[in-house]
Amino acid sequence: MKTKIIKINSDNIDSSAIAVAADILKRGGLVAIPTETVYGLAADALNTAALSKIYLAKGRPSDNPLIVHISDLDQLNIFAKDIPDVAYKLAKRFWPGPLTMIFKKQPSVNNIVTGGLNTVAIRMPAHPIARELIRFSQIPLAAPSANISGSPSPTTARHVINDMNGKIDAVIASQDCEVGIESTVLDLSGTVPSILRPGAVTYEQLLEFLPNLTIDKHVLNVAVSSDAPKSPGMKYKHYAPKASVTVVQGGKDNVFAAVDNLCIRLHSEKPCKIGVITCYEHEKQYKNADIIISSGRSLDEFAHNMFTLLRTLDEKGMDNIIIELSSAEGIGLALANRLYRAAGNNVIHVQEDN
């Protein structure tokens, strides 16, 4: 299969290019599309054969559900039932945007979409190309991240092409994704609302609407207990580069010393290349790493850059990647969730600064 590159500027959307992508989707093909979070691998959410192609292209476990992307609130009832009133309040505040809500599914919803569960995950993307494609094609789209399953999510068209060239019909090449991490996943299908995956819509923001909101215990620990996670996708290792990853978390000064000591130890054990992703203030302080890359000046910048940084260090042939992480509040919780999974829970906690 030859993967077609469709160039579209999100600031000046070419309707003829959208029509090309829409035609591929209507014929049961796969198109990688930009969203505000990460690039998604889109297929007709109502087409069984097309949905199966997503799992095949990604190498995705069949019990890992897909997120349905809609462009209009009226489409919600096609897939979801028993929708609580608070969902409409959340939609008014956060849609279009990086919030996925889980509901009980309509009986007609394809089991391939839901991974065999009795619930369905739905969001309305904010990216103008994604929304225009859904609107133009009149097809709700199932769209997990457009990468090989388990690897860092793609935030540029180049990332998608590296992973999916020859496996899918087309890639829409546009500007880089703005947020850089996947949407917040909020489970509203039970009696107590719960965050299954943190994202740019934070726990603190959702708490305003959901005073009894919980955070699933598997969010920061894949193997927290023998209990099965609410979503099968939570049990898999995600976002992982080829290199071995270690997260060092705590107060900045203590993290700096711990990372430096870890670099020394790893180099003493065997010849290796070490890349460090560090906060801006520490970028020039390390002497024992082979490559040092700044995560940015804020947690929002870190979120935007994170997957690109992991891919960059892989491309440079690093054997080990060490990542500084300070706060796990706000979007820091989403960062911690992704990085813990990328590291397979190989996390070093150090004391907070005095």
PAMI-395177 format. One record per residue (C-alpha): chain; x, z, y; residue in three letters. Coordinates in steps of 0.1 Angstrom, whole numbers, plus 5000, padded with zeros to 4 digits. Example, Ala and Ser with C-alpha at 12.3 -4.5 7.8 and 13.67 -1.06 7.14 Angstrom:
[A, [5123, 5078, 4955], ALA],
[A, [5137, 5071, 4989], SER],
This chain:
[A, [5000, 5000, 5000], MET],
[A, [5013, 4991, 5035], LYS],
[A, [5004, 5018, 5060], THR],
[A, [4991, 5003, 5093], LYS],
[A, [5003, 5019, 5126], ILE],
[A, [4975, 5019, 5152], ILE],
[A, [4988, 5028, 5186], LYS],
[A, [4962, 5045, 5209], ILE],
[A, [4968, 5063, 5242], ASN],
[A, [4946, 5094, 5244], SER],
[A, [4944, 5090, 5282], ASP],
[A, [4932, 5055, 5280], ASN],
[A, [4915, 5050, 5246], ILE],
[A, [4913, 5014, 5234], ASP],
[A, [4879, 5009, 5218], SER],
[A, [4891, 4979, 5198], SER],
[A, [4918, 5000, 5182], ALA],
[A, [4892, 5028, 5174], ILE],
[A, [4871, 5001, 5158], ALA],
[A, [4900, 4991, 5135], VAL],
[A, [4904, 5027, 5124], ALA],
[A, [4866, 5032, 5120], ALA],
[A, [4864, 5001, 5098], ASP],
[A, [4890, 5015, 5074], ILE],
[A, [4871, 5048, 5072], LEU],
[A, [4838, 5031, 5065], LYS],
[A, [4854, 5011, 5037], ARG],
[A, [4866, 5044, 5021], GLY],
[A, [4901, 5044, 5034], GLY],
[A, [4924, 5071, 5047], LEU],
[A, [4935, 5073, 5084], VAL],
[A, [4958, 5100, 5098], ALA],
[A, [4944, 5110, 5132], ILE],
[A, [4957, 5132, 5160], PRO],
[A, [4938, 5164, 5168], THR],
[A, [4946, 5191, 5193], GLU],
[A, [4960, 5213, 5164], THR],
[A, [4979, 5191, 5140], VAL],
[A, [4975, 5155, 5126], TYR],
[A, [4947, 5153, 5101], GLY],
[A, [4943, 5130, 5071], LEU],
[A, [4908, 5117, 5076], ALA],
[A, [4882, 5103, 5052], ALA],
[A, [4845, 5099, 5051], ASP],
[A, [4832, 5133, 5043], ALA],
[A, [4802, 5118, 5025], LEU],
[A, [4822, 5094, 5003], ASN],
[A, [4833, 5109, 4970], THR],
[A, [4859, 5082, 4962], ALA],
[A, [4874, 5086, 4997], ALA],
[A, [4876, 5123, 4994], LEU],
[A, [4894, 5121, 4961], SER],
[A, [4921, 5099, 4978], LYS],
[A, [4929, 5127, 5002], ILE],
[A, [4939, 5150, 4973], TYR],
[A, [4959, 5123, 4956], LEU],
[A, [4978, 5113, 4988], ALA],
[A, [4987, 5149, 4996], LYS],
[A, [4992, 5162, 4961], GLY],
[A, [4967, 5188, 4971], ARG],
[A, [4953, 5213, 4946], PRO],
[A, [4917, 5203, 4938], SER],
[A, [4903, 5239, 4945], ASP],
[A, [4917, 5239, 4981], ASN],
[A, [4887, 5231, 5003], PRO],
[A, [4886, 5205, 5031], LEU],
[A, [4875, 5210, 5067], ILE],
[A, [4847, 5188, 5079], VAL],
[A, [4851, 5175, 5115], HIS],
[A, [4821, 5166, 5135], ILE],
[A, [4816, 5153, 5170], SER],
[A, [4781, 5166, 5178], ASP],
[A, [4764, 5200, 5171], LEU],
[A, [4735, 5182, 5155], ASP],
[A, [4757, 5172, 5126], GLN],
[A, [4762, 5209, 5117], LEU],
[A, [4730, 5210, 5098], ASN],
[A, [4740, 5181, 5076], ILE],
[A, [4765, 5204, 5059], PHE],
[A, [4756, 5240, 5067], ALA],
[A, [4726, 5263, 5060], LYS],
[A, [4716, 5298, 5070], ASP],
[A, [4736, 5294, 5102], ILE],
[A, [4737, 5327, 5121], PRO],
[A, [4728, 5328, 5158], ASP],
[A, [4763, 5339, 5168], VAL],
[A, [4777, 5306, 5155], ALA],
[A, [4759, 5288, 5183], TYR],
[A, [4773, 5312, 5208], LYS],
[A, [4808, 5306, 5194], LEU],
[A, [4803, 5269, 5194], ALA],
[A, [4792, 5270, 5231], LYS],
[A, [4824, 5289, 5239], ARG],
[A, [4850, 5274, 5216], PHE],
[A, [4838, 5239, 5206], TRP],
[A, [4852, 5214, 5209], PRO],
[A, [4883, 5232, 5201], GLY],
[A, [4906, 5248, 5174], PRO],
[A, [4880, 5270, 5157], LEU],
[A, [4867, 5263, 5122], THR],
[A, [4836, 5282, 5110], MET],
[A, [4826, 5287, 5074], ILE],
[A, [4789, 5287, 5064], PHE],
[A, [4769, 5285, 5033], LYS],
[A, [4767, 5249, 5023], LYS],
[A, [4737, 5226, 5020], GLN],
[A, [4730, 5216, 4983], PRO],
[A, [4739, 5180, 4991], SER],
[A, [4774, 5187, 5002], VAL],
[A, [4800, 5172, 4979], ASN],
[A, [4819, 5197, 4957], ASN],
[A, [4851, 5179, 4965], ILE],
[A, [4848, 5189, 5001], VAL],
[A, [4842, 5226, 4993], THR],
[A, [4867, 5229, 4964], GLY],
[A, [4838, 5240, 4942], GLY],
[A, [4828, 5269, 4965], LEU],
[A, [4792, 5275, 4978], ASN],
[A, [4805, 5274, 5014], THR],
[A, [4817, 5247, 5038], VAL],
[A, [4842, 5248, 5066], ALA],
[A, [4833, 5229, 5098], ILE],
[A, [4849, 5223, 5132], ARG],
[A, [4845, 5201, 5163], MET],
[A, [4879, 5188, 5174], PRO],
[A, [4888, 5187, 5211], ALA],
[A, [4912, 5158, 5209], HIS],
[A, [4896, 5127, 5226], PRO],
[A, [4907, 5103, 5199], ILE],
[A, [4894, 5123, 5170], ALA],
[A, [4861, 5128, 5187], ARG],
[A, [4857, 5092, 5197], GLU],
[A, [4866, 5080, 5162], LEU],
[A, [4839, 5103, 5147], ILE],
[A, [4814, 5092, 5173], ARG],
[A, [4822, 5055, 5170], PHE],
[A, [4822, 5054, 5132], SER],
[A, [4792, 5077, 5130], GLN],
[A, [4809, 5093, 5101], ILE],
[A, [4817, 5131, 5098], PRO],
[A, [4853, 5133, 5087], LEU],
[A, [4870, 5155, 5061], ALA],
[A, [4905, 5160, 5075], ALA],
[A, [4932, 5184, 5062], PRO],
[A, [4967, 5182, 5076], SER],
[A, [4983, 5148, 5071], ALA],
[A, [5014, 5160, 5052], ASN],
[A, [5025, 5165, 5016], ILE],
[A, [5008, 5196, 5004], SER],
[A, [5029, 5227, 5010], GLY],
[A, [5053, 5212, 5035], SER],
[A, [5053, 5218, 5073], PRO],
[A, [5022, 5204, 5090], SER],
[A, [5027, 5172, 5111], PRO],
[A, [5023, 5174, 5149], THR],
[A, [5036, 5139, 5156], THR],
[A, [5029, 5104, 5142], ALA],
[A, [5065, 5103, 5130], ARG],
[A, [5060, 5134, 5108], HIS],
[A, [5030, 5117, 5092], VAL],
[A, [5048, 5085, 5086], ILE],
[A, [5077, 5104, 5070], ASN],
[A, [5053, 5120, 5045], ASP],
[A, [5026, 5095, 5041], MET],
[A, [5040, 5060, 5046], ASN],
[A, [5027, 5038, 5017], GLY],
[A, [5002, 5064, 5006], LYS],
[A, [4975, 5060, 5032], ILE],
[A, [4958, 5030, 5050], ASP],
[A, [4967, 5038, 5086], ALA],
[A, [4981, 5063, 5111], VAL],
[A, [4969, 5065, 5146], ILE],
[A, [5001, 5069, 5167], ALA],
[A, [4994, 5088, 5199], SER],
[A, [5007, 5117, 5219], GLN],
[A, [5020, 5148, 5201], ASP],
[A, [4994, 5175, 5192], CYS],
[A, [4989, 5200, 5220], GLU],
[A, [4984, 5233, 5201], VAL],
[A, [5008, 5227, 5172], GLY],
[A, [4992, 5249, 5146], ILE],
[A, [4960, 5246, 5126], GLU],
[A, [4926, 5259, 5137], SER],
[A, [4914, 5295, 5134], THR],
[A, [4892, 5297, 5103], VAL],
[A, [4864, 5322, 5107], LEU],
[A, [4841, 5330, 5077], ASP],
[A, [4805, 5335, 5088], LEU],
[A, [4790, 5331, 5053], SER],
[A, [4788, 5368, 5044], GLY],
[A, [4776, 5400, 5060], THR],
[A, [4809, 5408, 5077], VAL],
[A, [4827, 5381, 5097], PRO],
[A, [4863, 5376, 5087], SER],
[A, [4893, 5356, 5099], ILE],
[A, [4908, 5338, 5069], LEU],
[A, [4934, 5319, 5090], ARG],
[A, [4944, 5329, 5125], PRO],
[A, [4950, 5302, 5151], GLY],
[A, [4949, 5295, 5188], ALA],
[A, [4914, 5310, 5191], VAL],
[A, [4926, 5346, 5186], THR],
[A, [4912, 5377, 5170], TYR],
[A, [4910, 5393, 5205], GLU],
[A, [4889, 5364, 5218], GLN],
[A, [4865, 5364, 5188], LEU],
[A, [4861, 5402, 5190], LEU],
[A, [4840, 5397, 5222], GLU],
[A, [4813, 5380, 5201], PHE],
[A, [4819, 5398, 5168], LEU],
[A, [4825, 5435, 5172], PRO],
[A, [4826, 5440, 5134], ASN],
[A, [4852, 5412, 5130], LEU],
[A, [4878, 5418, 5102], THR],
[A, [4911, 5400, 5094], ILE],
[A, [4914, 5391, 5057], ASP],
[A, [4942, 5412, 5040], LYS],
[A, [4957, 5380, 5026], HIS],
[A, [4965, 5366, 5061], VAL],
[A, [4999, 5383, 5064], LEU],
[A, [5006, 5388, 5027], ASN],
[A, [5000, 5361, 5000], VAL],
[A, [5003, 5387, 4972], ALA],
[A, [4989, 5417, 4989], VAL],
[A, [4970, 5427, 4958], SER],
[A, [4955, 5413, 4926], SER],
[A, [4923, 5405, 4944], ASP],
[A, [4915, 5368, 4947], ALA],
[A, [4915, 5356, 4983], PRO],
[A, [4882, 5344, 4998], LYS],
[A, [4895, 5309, 5002], SER],
[A, [4916, 5293, 4973], PRO],
[A, [4939, 5277, 4999], GLY],
[A, [4951, 5312, 5009], MET],
[A, [4969, 5317, 4975], LYS],
[A, [4992, 5287, 4979], TYR],
[A, [5026, 5286, 4996], LYS],
[A, [5022, 5265, 5028], HIS],
[A, [5042, 5251, 5057], TYR],
[A, [5075, 5254, 5038], ALA],
[A, [5105, 5232, 5046], PRO],
[A, [5131, 5223, 5019], LYS],
[A, [5155, 5250, 5031], ALA],
[A, [5151, 5287, 5022], SER],
[A, [5133, 5306, 5050], VAL],
[A, [5137, 5342, 5061], THR],
[A, [5116, 5357, 5089], VAL],
[A, [5131, 5387, 5108], VAL],
[A, [5104, 5405, 5128], GLN],
[A, [5105, 5434, 5153], GLY],
[A, [5119, 5444, 5187], GLY],
[A, [5140, 5416, 5202], LYS],
[A, [5173, 5435, 5205], ASP],
[A, [5171, 5448, 5169], ASN],
[A, [5160, 5414, 5156], VAL],
[A, [5191, 5399, 5172], PHE],
[A, [5215, 5422, 5154], ALA],
[A, [5196, 5418, 5121], ALA],
[A, [5197, 5380, 5123], VAL],
[A, [5234, 5379, 5131], ASP],
[A, [5242, 5402, 5102], ASN],
[A, [5221, 5381, 5079], LEU],
[A, [5240, 5350, 5089], CYS],
[A, [5273, 5368, 5081], ILE],
[A, [5260, 5379, 5047], ARG],
[A, [5247, 5344, 5037], LEU],
[A, [5279, 5327, 5047], HIS],
[A, [5299, 5353, 5027], SER],
[A, [5279, 5348, 4995], GLU],
[A, [5284, 5310, 4992], LYS],
[A, [5291, 5280, 5015], PRO],
[A, [5259, 5271, 5033], CYS],
[A, [5244, 5257, 5065], LYS],
[A, [5223, 5282, 5085], ILE],
[A, [5198, 5272, 5112], GLY],
[A, [5184, 5299, 5134], VAL],
[A, [5151, 5296, 5154], ILE],
[A, [5154, 5322, 5181], THR],
[A, [5137, 5333, 5213], CYS],
[A, [5149, 5317, 5245], TYR],
[A, [5169, 5347, 5256], GLU],
[A, [5190, 5348, 5224], HIS],
[A, [5197, 5311, 5222], GLU],
[A, [5234, 5314, 5233], LYS],
[A, [5242, 5347, 5217], GLN],
[A, [5246, 5338, 5180], TYR],
[A, [5281, 5331, 5168], LYS],
[A, [5275, 5330, 5130], ASN],
[A, [5249, 5303, 5127], ALA],
[A, [5256, 5266, 5123], ASP],
[A, [5226, 5254, 5144], ILE],
[A, [5206, 5274, 5169], ILE],
[A, [5173, 5262, 5183], ILE],
[A, [5151, 5278, 5209], SER],
[A, [5115, 5285, 5199], SER],
[A, [5105, 5283, 5236], GLY],
[A, [5099, 5306, 5264], ARG],
[A, [5065, 5320, 5251], SER],
[A, [5046, 5324, 5219], LEU],
[A, [5024, 5295, 5229], ASP],
[A, [5055, 5273, 5232], GLU],
[A, [5067, 5286, 5198], PHE],
[A, [5033, 5277, 5182], ALA],
[A, [5035, 5242, 5197], HIS],
[A, [5071, 5237, 5185], ASN],
[A, [5072, 5255, 5152], MET],
[A, [5065, 5228, 5127], PHE],
[A, [5087, 5203, 5145], THR],
[A, [5116, 5229, 5145], LEU],
[A, [5112, 5234, 5107], LEU],
[A, [5113, 5197, 5101], ARG],
[A, [5142, 5192, 5124], THR],
[A, [5163, 5218, 5106], LEU],
[A, [5155, 5202, 5073], ASP],
[A, [5166, 5168, 5086], GLU],
[A, [5199, 5184, 5097], LYS],
[A, [5205, 5195, 5061], GLY],
[A, [5202, 5233, 5066], MET],
[A, [5203, 5254, 5034], ASP],
[A, [5188, 5285, 5051], ASN],
[A, [5165, 5289, 5081], ILE],
[A, [5163, 5323, 5098], ILE],
[A, [5134, 5328, 5122], ILE],
[A, [5130, 5355, 5149], GLU],
[A, [5095, 5367, 5154], LEU],
[A, [5085, 5394, 5178], SER],
[A, [5048, 5400, 5184], SER],
[A, [5020, 5395, 5159], ALA],
[A, [4993, 5398, 5185], GLU],
[A, [4972, 5370, 5200], GLY],
[A, [4986, 5337, 5189], ILE],
[A, [5016, 5357, 5174], GLY],
[A, [4993, 5365, 5145], LEU],
[A, [4989, 5328, 5137], ALA],
[A, [5027, 5324, 5140], LEU],
[A, [5033, 5353, 5116], ALA],
[A, [5007, 5339, 5091], ASN],
[A, [5024, 5304, 5090], ARG],
[A, [5059, 5317, 5090], LEU],
[A, [5053, 5343, 5063], TYR],
[A, [5039, 5316, 5040], ARG],
[A, [5067, 5292, 5048], ALA],
[A, [5091, 5320, 5038], ALA],
[A, [5071, 5330, 5007], GLY],
[A, [5068, 5365, 5022], ASN],
[A, [5106, 5368, 5026], ASN],
[A, [5103, 5389, 5057], VAL],
[A, [5127, 5415, 5071], ILE],
[A, [5110, 5441, 5094], HIS],
[A, [5133, 5459, 5118], VAL],
[A, [5125, 5487, 5143], GLN],
[A, [5109, 5480, 5176], GLU],
[A, [5130, 5484, 5206], ASP],
[A, [5130, 5518, 5223], ASN],
